[in-house]
Amino acid sequence: MSVRVLVVDDQELVRAGFVALLGSDPDIEVAGEAADGSVAVELASRTEVDVVLMDIRMPVMDGIKATSALRDLAYPPEVVILTTFDTDDYVYEAFGAGASGFLVKDTPPVELLRAVHHTADGGTVISPGTARRLVRNLVAARPDERPTPESLKALTERELEVLTLMARGLSNAQIAERLVISELTAKTHVSRILTKLNLVSRMHAVVFAYETGLIKPGSG
């Protein structure tokens, strides 16, 4: 099945470029375009959308507010922030709003197409430079700013396995293959992990795994 993508950017030329790129992939279908977050939410509420490529700075409704509104829909699409503004504040706000990815606009075309498929499959994506900076910040955080590992006791052994694989960037399908379970079971484990740890998104779970020391930077 094709991945249906909504492109949201206030610059028409930029939208046209992304639409042309997405159209080059036979397994991706452009579900629509929007010049601001408000229109994006309206479109996603009445048509099937799997992934939204979302700019941040836009009129009427910015990408952060739009991401939060999209995640509140009955059938929320995955949101990948695609921006030229790679700042810590935007990264944390984006993932706090429920985004599944954060990419800079100079991401190579082939990597952007892979990111669309990966997020549609339940994975998370983040630009390498942003990821390195994020991990450095987590490592540098003072111990009293980190969640206590005690909170991990709420998870079952299998849920800990799933959280570890999530933190290493695996999608639902990849987790299912690694653990020899169905993809539906993998999705169920992910949902329970987010609920038990009171986390908003998969990326929050990834950050949580690093902060608690479940995953160490550079571990395979």
N, C-alpha and C positions, 0 to 999 in steps of 0.2 A: 504494500500500500504506500502511496505517496505521502510525504510529510507536507502538510499544509502550513505555509508560513505567511505571517502578516508583517509587512515592512513599515516601520514607523520612524519618520525623520522629517523635520520641517523643511529641509532643502530638497527640492524636486530633483535636481541633478543627482544628488547622492542616492535618493530612492531609486531613480532609474538605473543607476549603476548596480545596486544590490539586486534589483529585480532581474536585470540581465544576467548577472552571475548565477542567481538561483535558478533561472530558466535553463541554464546550461546543464543542470543535473536532472536526468530523466526521472529520478525518484523524489523530486521536490516540486511542489505546486504552489505558486504564489496565490494566496487566498485573498489578498487585498493590500491596499496601501493607505496610510494615514499620515497627515501632516502635524498632528498633535495627539497627545495622550487621550484626550476626551473622545475623539473620533475612533481611536484604536479600541477603547473599551466598548464603545457602542457597536463597532463592527464584530468584535470577538463575542459579544453577547448574543448575536443573531446568526453567526455562521461558524462552521467548524474550523477551528484553528489549533494546530499542534504546537507551533513555536512562534514567538513574536521576537523580531529583531528590533530592539528599542533604543532610540537615542535618548539622551538625558535632558539637554537644554532645549525646550520647545515652548511655544506660546500656549496659552489656555490651560493646559495641564502638562507638567513635566513628566519625564520618564519614570522617576521614582514613585510619584503619586499614581501614575498609570499602572505601574507594576503591581502596587498594592491593590488597586481596584480590580485588576485582572485576576489576581490570585483569590479574590473573594467571589468570583463568578461560580456558578453551579458546576461548570466544566472548565476549570482554569487551564489555560495554555501554559507551557513553559516559556519563560522570558529570558532572553539573552540581551544584556545591555551592550550596546555597540557605540562607543563614544571616543572622542579625541581627548576627553578630560579624565586622565588616569590619576585621580587623587584618592588618598585614603578615605576621606569623608564620603566620596561617591561610592567607593567599593563597599564600605560598611552599610551605607544607606540602601544600596541596591540589594545586597543580600538580606538585609533586615526587612526589606519590602517583599522578599520572596523570590528574587531572581535566581535562575539556575546557572547563569553564566555572566561573565564580565570580560569583554574583549575590547581592545583598542581598534580603531578603524583602519589601521595599517596592517591588520592581520592578513597574512597571505590568503588569496582566494580559496585555495584547496583546503586550508585549515578552517576557514569559515564554513565551508560546505560540510566538513567533517563535524564541526561543532553543532551544526543544525541537526544532523543525524544523531549525534551523541546525546544531546539534550532531549530530543524527541524520544529516545530510548530510556530516559530517566537518569542520564548522567549529568555531571556538572563540568563546566569549562571555565577557564580563567587564563588570561594572557600570561605567558611565562614570566615576564618582568614583574607584573602585578603579583603573581603567586610568590615569587621570591621575596618581594618586599613584605607581603603579608606574613609569611613564615618567619622572617627576621623579626617582625614586630611581636609575633607571638612568643618567640624564644626570648626576646628582650623584656617581656612583661614581668613585672614583679610577682613573686609567688602568691601574694595575697590578692592579686587581680585574676588569678586563674580559678576555674571551677574545680572543686575538690574531686579527686578520683572516686570518692565515696558515692558520688551520684551515678557512677557507672554500675553500681550494684543493683540498680533497678532493672538492668538488662539481663536477659538470659545469655547463656554461653553462645547460642547461635546468633543472637542479636549483636553480641560483641564482635563476632566474626563478620557479620554483614556491615557493621559500622566501620570496622577496619578496612574492608574492601571499598566501601564508599569513600573513605578518606584517601585511598590510593587512586581514586578517580574512575573506578569501574562503574559501568552502567548497570541497570537492572538485569539486562540480558547476560552481561558478562559475570555478574554475581551469581546468577542462576546456573550458568555453565560451570563456574569454579566450584560451587557447593553442591552441584548435581541436584538441583531443585528446580521447580517450575518457575517461570518468570513471574507468574501471579503470586507465588509464595514469596519470592524476593521482594516484590512490591509491598506485600503485606508486612514483612519484617521491617522494611524502611518506614512505613507508616507508623508502626508501633514504636519504633525507635524515636521518631520525631515527637510522638505523643508523650511517651514516658519521660523524655528529657526536656519537654516543653520548648521545642525548637520550631522555628518557622519554616525552614527550608533544608534541603540536602546540603547546601553550602554551609549553613549554620552547623550542621552535624559534622562536616569536615573540619571546620574551625574548632569545634568542641573537642574532637578527637586529638587535635594537636595540642590544644590548651591543657587537656588533662594528662597528656603524656602517653595516651594510648598509642599514638603514632609519633615517631621521632622524625624530624626533618632529614631527608636523604635516605630514609629507610625504604627498602624495596617491597 
